[in-house]
């Protein structure tokens, strides 16, 4: 079984923001198979949906906590499902990656991302798999925290929709062929 987590801030105020692009990818994966998110157990504080990719069970998990407290729900989900760290893939936004780029990697630093920092603390390691979705750098001197909490512009939205589809394709490939998924992510270029 694989666990795919999409980081987010819950609530309608945050829908469509750069910080929530990870959960948009989860929604795309769930929609492809008609799966619905629901709360499984209050202990895990995540909404989950189950899908199958090439016969493999995949649990999609969207933490119900705010981004900077994602570690608790993610580690609780792994314990609840008796999953190994090697079965985890975390999808999140990355301002240090050009808009429209994807990067699949294991480990690395948090890059100032508080959701990743929380995961590293709760999991006790940096060595987990991540699919980073490039949302670009804030313009001028804009505070990065404000930038990631803003919605994508109407000019960016059509490209974001394509990024989400491509990221979902990478996740599906990761289930069965992580090396090929890494190549797919690396070759994704913006329109």
Helices and strands as residue ranges (DSSP letters): E 2-6, G 12-14, G 18-20, H 21-32, E 38-39, E 46-53, E 56-63, G 67-69, H 70-80, G 85-87, E 88-94, E 102-106, H 114-123, E 129-134, H 144-148, H 154-176, H 178-186
